[in-house]
């Protein structure tokens, strides 16, 4: 029996070693979601967006998101029962500004040439 080093153990450890686990929330930022000015409460909540990396921009990941919010939350009125779909229109710093989704649908259906 030859005496020497076992080359398999000294080169990089065990076969099939586990990969390093990365927390997905460490790559994300919190953005404030703001409602249109017609409502009493402007700040609706917060949402997670993946950070800017390379050519992928974080604000583009937030634009176009649809949030469903009840009128009771927007007007601070417990009796109101309607739900609105709000779509993100603009992003400034860490604030996302919303537009009424039904208004966007009207703009899309409206003929451009009359």
Buried (B, 14 or more C-beta within 10 A) or exposed (E): EEEEEEEEEEEEEEEEEEEEEEEEEEEBBEBBBBBBEEBEEBEBEEBEBBEEEEEEBBBEBBEEBEBEBEBBBBBEEEEEEEEBBBBBBEBEEBBBBBBBBEEBEEEEEEEEEE
